[in-house]
């Protein structure tokens, strides 16, 4: 991504925070640079190869692109089964007296011929926060498929179509990784006015560090893709801006619905239970009017199931969306527990909290007392385990005054232990000890650092 002028510091509201930590988790497999052109992926691959202290990813993040598969690709008629009463009881038991503040859907696919499903308030809709960005990704992939049915042309569009950051990014303080080939260091900072990057690059920023600015820009691009259709690949920035500034707000609102909300229904999902209705920045909402956003745990699980079946747009698009959800560095919230260290995790999270005056209460991040939404969607896989472990978990919560990030981390660990118990690993023989000569560790002052 290139940099032009810096973005001025912007004040943020303390009363209401659209909160996705700047310590969000990175995504996309580290060998995916040639395919996607995402520079951050190459930077992290080199750092991993050199084993730079402090930047070695956990074992579950080391899958290569060809190891990421759609686990239900050969089961096109798969349906989520009826809730298993025993598993549902165990999941509900993890929530204690706060069960009414949760919406949970868990699907165990470790034995694909005998899946298990558990749910708690799974049809209740809540604000999705940044989890709604998976619907922005769906909209982009649907528009790209409509514009370029030929797969190579579509890949070229996503990899080579450059977009320019303008004031639609205001305001967002999420930091993105900044690196170009030849650099020894990855730096971080907010997207700046004039920054340029490909559609793939901005998809990575949106899904990995949960950049609101990237999401707003991609939603703007989705509107342009909807309006210009097959003329979009050759569209210049000036031509796009001329349209956006001259079109009526009503027209832009309709094209936003057509490009972001309608793909949900087109792909067999329930729009009454799953919707991303507006842009993720204050300026974006002014430029392109939207509506409310909502999601249920059950419908988010249906999204994951359709992705695993290859039925979101088409198998290639489904697989690319899964790759964009693959964590290849820091793990947070639901994905943060050490018990998940060996697991491949495909993940998106989001939060939205708001505080109001209350005697003896201090407003803290993720501790809202008016609302405290925290949402996680995760696919957990241990494909090299015997037997393999594979399950999906969607956790939506609105537990007031508690640290919702810690609550999700706790649930992530507890649900994983349940899955481990249901599918005990076959004991492995102890490895034969190897005697190796001691090697002196070398320091590399010129090494990579982040």
C-alpha positions in Angstrom: 0.0 0.0 0.0 1.4 3.4 -0.9 1.2 6.4 1.4 0.4 10.0 0.4 -0.5 12.6 3.0 -1.0 11.7 6.7 -4.5 11.7 8.1 -5.1 14.3 10.8 -5.8 13.0 14.3 -9.5 12.9 14.9 -11.5 13.1 18.1 -13.5 10.0 19.1 -16.6 9.8 21.2 -16.2 8.4 24.7 -19.9 7.9 25.1 -20.2 5.4 22.3 -17.4 3.4 20.9 -17.5 1.1 17.8 -14.8 -1.0 19.3 -12.6 -3.6 17.5 -9.2 -3.6 19.1 -6.2 -2.3 17.2 -4.6 -5.6 18.3 -6.9 -7.5 16.0 -5.8 -10.8 14.5 -4.3 -11.0 11.0 -5.7 -13.3 8.4 -4.9 -15.1 5.1 -2.3 -17.9 4.7 1.3 -16.7 4.6 2.1 -18.3 1.3 -0.7 -16.4 -0.5 1.2 -13.3 -1.7 1.6 -14.5 -5.3 -2.0 -15.3 -5.6 -3.4 -12.3 -3.9 -0.8 -9.6 -4.0 -1.4 -8.8 -0.3 2.0 -7.3 0.7 1.4 -7.9 4.4 1.2 -11.6 3.8 4.7 -11.7 2.3 6.1 -9.6 5.1 4.9 -12.0 7.7 6.0 -15.1 5.7 9.6 -13.7 5.6 9.5 -12.9 9.3 8.2 -16.4 10.0 10.8 -18.0 7.9 13.6 -16.2 9.7 12.0 -17.1 13.1 12.4 -13.6 14.4 12.0 -13.6 18.1 8.4 -12.6 19.1 6.9 -13.1 15.7 6.7 -16.8 15.3 3.1 -17.8 14.7 1.4 -20.6 16.7 1.3 -24.1 15.1 -2.3 -23.7 14.1 -1.5 -20.7 11.9 1.0 -22.5 9.7 -1.3 -24.1 7.2 -0.4 -23.5 3.5 -3.1 -22.3 1.0 -3.6 -25.8 -0.4 -4.3 -27.2 3.1 -7.3 -24.8 3.5 -10.3 -26.7 2.2 -14.1 -26.4 2.2 -15.0 -29.3 4.6 -18.6 -29.6 3.3 -17.7 -29.2 -0.4 -18.8 -32.8 -1.1 -22.0 -32.5 0.9 -24.1 -30.0 -1.0 -27.3 -31.0 0.7 -26.0 -30.9 4.2 -28.4 -29.2 6.7 -27.8 -28.2 10.3 -29.4 -30.9 12.4 -31.9 -30.5 15.2 -30.4 -29.4 18.5 -28.7 -32.1 20.5 -30.2 -31.8 24.0 -27.1 -33.1 25.8 -24.7 -30.8 24.0 -27.1 -27.9 24.3 -27.4 -28.5 28.0 -23.6 -28.5 28.3 -23.2 -25.2 26.3 -26.0 -23.5 28.3 -24.3 -24.6 31.5 -21.2 -22.6 30.6 -23.3 -19.4 30.7 -24.6 -19.6 34.3 -27.1 -16.9 35.2 -26.2 -14.8 32.1 -27.6 -17.2 29.6 -30.4 -14.8 28.7 -27.8 -12.3 27.4 -26.3 -14.7 24.9 -27.1 -16.1 21.4 -25.0 -19.2 20.7 -24.9 -21.7 17.8 -22.3 -24.5 17.9 -22.0 -27.2 15.1 -19.7 -30.2 15.6 -18.5 -31.5 12.3 -15.7 -33.8 13.5 -17.7 -36.8 12.5 -19.3 -35.4 9.3 -21.8 -38.3 9.1 -23.0 -37.7 12.6 -22.9 -33.9 13.2 -24.1 -32.4 16.5 -25.7 -29.0 17.0 -26.3 -26.9 20.0 -28.0 -23.6 20.4 -29.0 -21.0 23.0 -31.2 -18.2 21.9 -29.8 -18.7 18.4 -32.6 -16.9 16.6 -32.4 -13.7 18.6 -31.0 -10.8 16.5 -28.4 -8.4 17.9 -26.1 -5.7 16.5 -23.3 -7.6 14.7 -20.6 -4.9 15.1 -17.7 -5.7 12.9 -18.8 -9.3 12.3 -21.0 -7.6 9.6 -17.8 -7.1 7.6 -18.1 -10.7 6.4 -21.3 -9.5 4.5 -19.2 -6.7 2.9 -16.8 -9.4 1.7 -19.7 -11.4 0.4 -21.0 -8.3 -1.5 -17.6 -7.7 -3.1 -17.2 -11.3 -4.2 -20.7 -11.3 -5.6 -20.3 -8.1 -7.5 -16.9 -9.3 -8.8 -18.5 -12.6 -10.1 -21.3 -10.6 -11.8 -18.8 -8.3 -13.5 -16.2 -11.0 -14.4 -17.6 -14.5 -14.6 -14.3 -15.7 -16.0 -12.2 -16.8 -12.9 -8.9 -15.5 -14.1 -10.3 -12.1 -15.0 -12.1 -12.0 -11.6 -8.8 -12.8 -9.8 -7.1 -10.1 -11.8 -9.8 -7.6 -10.9 -9.4 -8.3 -7.2 -5.6 -8.2 -7.3 -5.0 -5.3 -9.7 -7.9 -2.9 -9.3 -6.5 0.0 -7.2 -8.7 2.1 -5.0 -7.8 5.4 -3.3 -8.6 6.4 0.2 -10.5 9.7 0.5 -12.5 11.4 3.2 -14.9 8.4 3.4 -12.3 6.9 5.8 -13.1 9.5 8.5 -13.1 8.6 11.2 -11.2 5.4 12.0 -8.1 4.8 14.2 -7.6 1.1 13.4 -4.0 0.6 12.4 -3.0 -1.3 9.3 0.4 -2.9 8.5 2.5 -0.9 6.2 5.2 -2.7 4.2 6.6 -2.9 0.7 9.1 -5.4 -0.8 12.6 -4.6 0.4 11.6 -3.1 3.7 13.2 -4.5 6.8 10.3 -3.4 9.0 6.6 -3.5 9.1 5.1 -0.3 10.6 1.6 0.3 11.6 -0.7 3.3 11.4 -4.2 4.4 10.3 -5.1 4.5 6.7 -4.2 7.9 5.4 -5.9 10.1 2.8 -4.5 9.2 -0.6 -3.4 5.7 0.3 -3.7 3.3 -2.6 -4.3 -0.5 -2.5 -6.0 -3.2 -4.4 -9.4 -4.7 -3.6 -7.6 -7.7 -2.1 -5.4 -5.5 0.1 -8.4 -3.6 1.5 -10.3 -6.9 2.0 -7.3 -8.1 4.1 -7.3 -4.9 6.1 -11.0 -5.2 6.7 -11.0 -8.8 7.7 -7.7 -8.9 9.6 -7.3 -5.7 11.6 -11.0 -5.0 11.2 -10.3 -1.6 9.6 -13.5 0.5 9.5 -12.0 2.7 6.9 -11.3 -0.3 4.6 -14.8 -1.5 5.1 -16.3 1.9 4.2 -14.1 2.1 1.1 -15.1 -1.4 0.0 -18.8 -0.6 0.5 -18.3 2.5 -1.7 -16.6 0.3 -4.3 -19.5 -2.2 -4.1 -21.8 0.7 -5.0 -19.6 1.6 -8.0 -19.4 -2.0 -9.0 -23.2 -2.3 -8.9 -23.7 1.0 -10.9 -21.0 0.6 -13.6 -21.1 -3.2 -13.9 -18.7 -4.4 -16.6 -17.4 -0.9 -17.0 -16.1 -0.9 -13.4 -12.6 -2.5 -14.1 -11.6 0.5 -16.2 -13.3 3.1 -14.0 -11.0 5.8 -12.8 -11.1 7.3 -9.3 -12.2 10.7 -10.8 -15.0 9.1 -12.7 -16.2 7.2 -9.7 -16.1 10.3 -7.5 -18.0 12.3 -10.1 -20.8 9.7 -10.0 -20.9 9.5 -6.2 -21.1 13.3 -5.8 -23.8 13.8 -8.5 -26.1 10.8 -7.7 -29.0 11.3 -5.4 -28.8 9.9 -1.9 -31.9 7.8 -2.6 -30.1 6.2 -5.6 -26.9 5.6 -3.7 -29.0 4.0 -0.9 -30.7 1.7 -3.3 -27.4 0.6 -4.9 -25.9 0.0 -1.4 -28.8 -2.4 -0.7 -28.3 -4.1 -4.1 -24.6 -4.6 -3.6 -24.4 -5.5 0.1 -27.8 -6.6 1.3 -29.2 -8.4 -1.7 -26.3 -10.9 -2.0 -27.4 -12.2 1.4 -30.7 -13.3 -0.1 -29.2 -14.3 -3.4 -27.0 -16.8 -1.6 -29.8 -18.5 0.3 -29.5 -16.6 3.6 -32.4 -15.0 5.5 -32.2 -11.2 5.2 -34.6 -10.8 8.1 -31.9 -12.4 10.3 -28.7 -11.1 8.7 -28.0 -7.7 7.4 -25.2 -5.1 7.1 -27.1 -1.9 6.5 -24.7 1.0 6.7 -21.1 2.0 6.2 -18.6 1.7 9.1 -17.4 5.4 9.3 -19.2 8.6 10.2 -18.3 10.2 6.9 -19.3 7.1 5.0 -22.8 7.2 6.5 -23.1 10.8 5.4 -22.1 10.1 1.8 -24.0 6.9 1.3 -27.1 6.5 3.5 -27.8 3.1 5.0 -30.1 1.4 7.4 -29.8 -0.8 10.5 -27.5 -3.9 10.9 -28.5 -7.1 12.7 -27.6 -10.7 12.9 -28.6 -13.9 14.7 -26.2 -16.6 15.8 -28.1 -19.2 13.8 -28.0 -17.2 10.6 -24.3 -16.5 11.0 -23.8 -20.2 11.4 -25.7 -20.7 8.2 -23.3 -18.3 6.5 -20.3 -20.5 7.7 -22.1 -23.7 6.5 -22.7 -22.3 3.1 -19.2 -21.1 2.8 -17.9 -24.6 3.7 -20.2 -26.1 1.1 -18.8 -23.7 -1.5 -22.2 -22.0 -2.0 -21.4 -18.4 -1.2 -21.3 -17.1 -4.8 -19.3 -20.1 -6.0 -16.7 -22.6 -4.6 -13.7 -20.3 -5.5 -15.3 -17.3 -3.8 -16.2 -19.3 -0.8 -12.6 -20.6 -0.4 -11.2 -17.1 -0.8 -13.5 -15.8 1.9 -12.4 -18.6 4.2 -8.7 -17.7 3.5 -9.4 -14.1 4.4 -10.8 -15.4 7.7 -7.7 -17.5 8.5 -5.7 -16.3 11.4 -2.0 -16.1 10.9 -0.7 -14.0 13.8 -2.2 -12.5 17.0 -5.3 -14.1 18.4 -7.8 -12.2 20.4 -11.2 -12.6 22.2 -12.7 -16.0 21.5 -9.6 -17.1 19.6 -7.1 -16.0 22.3 -7.1 -19.1 24.6 -3.9 -21.1 24.8 -5.9 -24.3 24.4 -6.5 -23.3 20.7 -2.8 -22.9 20.0 -2.6 -26.0 17.8 -5.9 -25.2 16.0 -6.4 -23.5 12.7 -8.9 -20.7 13.3 -11.1 -18.9 10.8 -12.4 -16.0 12.6 -14.2 -12.6 12.7 -15.2 -10.7 15.8 -16.8 -7.4 16.5 -18.0 -5.4 19.5 -20.2 -2.4 20.2 -20.5 -0.9 23.7 -22.0 2.2 25.2 -21.8 3.6 28.7 -24.1 5.9 30.7 -23.7 7.5 34.1 -24.1 5.1 37.0 -23.0 5.6 40.7 -19.8 3.7 41.4 -19.4 2.6 37.8 -16.4 3.5 35.6 -16.8 3.1 31.8 -14.1 0.8 30.4 -13.6 -0.8 27.1 -15.8 -3.9 26.6 -17.6 -3.2 29.9 -20.6 -1.2 28.7 -23.5 -0.8 31.1 -26.1 0.4 28.6 -25.1 -2.2 26.0 -22.0 -4.4 25.7 -22.2 -6.4 22.5 -19.4 -8.8 21.7 -19.7 -11.2 18.7 -17.5 -14.0 17.5 -17.7 -16.3 14.5 -15.1 -19.1 14.4 -14.3 -22.3 12.6 -11.9 -24.4 14.6 -10.0 -27.1 12.8 -7.2 -29.6 13.8 -6.9 -31.5 10.5 -3.7 -33.3 11.5 -5.1 -34.6 14.8 -6.2 -38.2 15.1 -9.2 -38.1 14.8 -9.4 -34.7 13.1 -11.3 -32.0 15.1 -13.6 -29.6 13.2 -16.4 -27.4 14.6 -18.0 -24.0 14.2 -19.0 -21.7 17.0 -21.0 -18.4 16.9 -21.2 -16.5 20.1 -23.1 -13.3 20.4 -23.4 -11.6 23.8 -24.7 -8.5 25.6 -23.5 -9.1 29.2 -23.3 -5.7 30.9 -20.4 -4.5 33.0 -18.2 -7.6 32.4 -15.1 -7.7 30.2 -16.8 -9.2 27.2 -13.4 -10.0 25.5 -12.4 -12.1 28.5 -15.8 -13.8 28.6 -15.5 -14.9 25.0 -11.9 -16.1 25.6 -13.3 -18.2 28.5 -16.1 -19.7 26.3 -13.7 -20.4 23.5 -11.5 -22.6 25.9 -14.5 -24.3 27.5 -16.3 -25.2 24.2 -13.0 -26.5 22.8 -12.6 -28.8 25.9 -16.1 -30.1 25.3 -15.2 -30.9 21.7 -12.0 -32.6 22.8 -14.0 -34.8 25.2 -16.5 -35.7 22.5 -13.7 -36.8 20.2 -10.7 -38.0 22.3 -7.4 -38.0 20.6 -5.7 -41.3 19.9 -2.7 -41.6 22.1 0.6 -41.3 20.2 3.7 -43.3 21.0 6.4 -41.3 22.7 9.0 -40.1 20.2 12.5 -41.5 20.3 14.8 -39.0 21.9 17.4 -37.5 19.5 20.8 -36.4 20.5 21.8 -33.2 18.8 24.9 -31.1 19.1 24.3 -27.8 20.8 24.2 -24.8 18.4 24.9 -21.3 19.5 22.0 -19.0 18.8 22.9 -16.2 16.5 21.7 -12.6 16.9 20.7 -10.8 13.7 20.8 -7.1 14.2 19.5 -6.7 10.7 16.5 -8.9 11.3 12.8 -8.3 10.8 10.8 -6.6 13.5 7.3 -5.4 13.9 
